[in-house]
Amino acid sequence: MESILLVIHVIVALVIVGLIMLQQGKGAEMGASFGAGASQTVFGSVGSGNFFSRLTAILVAVFFVTSFVLAVMAKNSVDVDDVLIPELENVSEVPAVAPVSSEEVPDAPADAADEVPTAE
């Protein structure tokens, strides 16, 4: 079932890309606003969507649904191994930070930059 849905998802994605490439952009009618057409706007009047724009909208909705269903199926198919989850009894026994004694920390060397310059 998941592989069939994945194939449909890829085919819908490719068809969406093809339909978008076939559509004419809004800037293609820009000359109509400079006296060649009846439009009063820069990008021309926008009427109701044609066949390509409606089909693109439908396929985008199908793409969204298949994406959502594939995500839910992927989430449900993941099994978490019990070995990776620590038990609560063992977690409290481990210290958060290992204690450091004063003998383990080396003394910092004195730097010449730490000295205050004297005014002469």
C-alpha angles and dihedrals in degrees: 000000000000094000092050090050090048091053090050089048093053093045092050090049092052092047090050090053091049093049092049091051091051095051122096115242124239091242091063091081096048092115090063091071093057096066104291096096144028095257124114097196131080096242098037129251116307113221129182115311118272127226095278095051093048092047090049091053092050093048091048088055090050090048090052092050093048090048091052094046092048090050092051091047091050091050093050094047095057115100118197114217115232090222090068095053112079119224116245094233093059095045095063092054095059113085116234094223127018111239116249121209123216092246092062095057112083120223114257114243117247110255126211087224090064093062119095112240115237122230114241 
